[in-house]
């Protein structure tokens, strides 16, 4: 079974990008090359840091979660990240003023 995941990237300008994939390594490589996302092609977005990954059994459930996360404001995305599957680096928390 193919595993799907939702991921959040924190961009260089402190904005967030939410996406889904079934091959994270390949997708991150495309993002770093400036391919696959109009949002990440904008000036000031690169480099980025992977701050959240969540695993799902179906693309439908991953897409549903992605849509939900994309609707959140920055503060609520931050809360989702800090409660998520990946530990948020201390430096990021400090920069954002969160404890």
N, C-alpha and C positions, 0 to 999 in steps of 0.2 A: 504494500500500500504506500502510495506517495503521501508524504507528510507536508502539510501546508503551514506556513507561518505568517504571522503579522509582525512587522517590525517598525520601530520608530528610530529615526536618525535625528540627532541634534546637529544642526548645521553650524557652520562657523559664525554666522550672525545670530546664533541662539534661537533661531526658529526651528520648528520640528517638521519632519517629513514622515508620513505614515504610508506604508506599502504592504503588499503581500507577495509571496513567492513560494515556489516549491524547491528552489535552489538558491539559498541565501548567498553562498560564495559567488556564484555567477552574477547574481543581481547586484551585489555590492561592487563587484568589479566594473559592471556597466555604469553604475552611478559614479564611480571614481573617474571613469573615462568621459563623463559628461553625456552619456547616452541613456535613453530609457525614461527620462523624467524631465519635463519642461521646467518644473519647479527648481530642480537642482542645477539646471543650466544657468540660472540667474547669477549675476555678479554677487560675490560675498557668501555664497552657500557652501562652497568647498573650502577646506576639507570638512568632513562630518565625523561624528562618533555614533556608533551603534549603541543605543541606550535601552532598548527593550526588544525582546523576542517572545512571542506567544505561539504555541503549537496547536494545530487543529487537524482533524481527520479529513475534512472535506474543504474544497475551495469555496463552497457556499458559506460555510460557517466562518471561514477566514475573511471572506469579503464582507460579511455582515459586521464583524468586529472592526474591520478597517473603516467601514462607513461610519460606525459609531465614533471611533476615535478621531476621525477627521473632522467631525462636527464639534468637538470639544475646543474650548479656548485654551490658551497656553497654560494657564494655571491648572485646569482640569487634566490636561495631558500630562503635566508634571506629576500630578497625584497618581495617575495611572502608571507612570513610569516608576515612581518610587514604591508602588505596591506590586510591580511586575516581576517577571521571571529573571531579569538581569539586575544585578546590583548596580546602582548608579554610583559612578566614581565620586569621591569626596570633593574633588576639584569642581565638578559640575554643580554639585549642591551648593558649594560655597559661593561660586560665581552667581548663582541664582538667588542667593540670600535665604536659602531654605536650610533647615536643620534636620 
